[in-house]
Amino acid sequence: MESKIFYSFMGLNLVMEGGFDRAKFFPPGVMGAIPGMTSMATGMMKKKIEKANLPSLADLQEIAQVEGVELIACKMTVDMMELDESKLINGVIVWTAENFLTYAKECKLCLFT
């Protein structure tokens, strides 16, 4: 079964070089609005991931690619945010929204970030 992940808008940061190093966890609701809460929550989540002996987010993404998952960046978002396509991690392809929607309409299960 083929799998693809389409990244657009802020999700696109995760397929940029060093994206997971800059990733933050934003607590939902009013907690996320408290100054410093995002940094504290991000640190807490990283410790939980480490304590559970789980691979890092970057490692999980790399494992997915090795297993054949295609990572796709949204062309409109790349253009709109004036991103340099050469800064995408290796293996990421760029599709227009039309390309993705044409693919997605035939999917059995479709998720996007």
Order of alpha helices (4+ residues) and beta strands (2+ residues): beta-alpha-alpha-alpha-beta-alpha-beta-alpha
